């Protein structure tokens, strides 16, 4: 599985909770959230476009930083 890094405009626990909820619905992904750095790492075989679209469902600005 590939590990992707995304920058998500999260400011609080509620934001990271929203990210957790949308990613859990995706299924078959492992992820880590670093709230202070506003980073989300997602380990998945899904396309980057699918992951981006899923993260955008939480209503935050999302930027793809590449694979890590």
Secondary structure as UniProt FT lines:
FT   STRAND          2..8
FT   HELIX           13..26
FT   STRAND          30..34
FT   TURN            35..38
FT   STRAND          39..44
FT   HELIX           48..56
FT   TURN            57..59
FT   STRAND          62..67
//
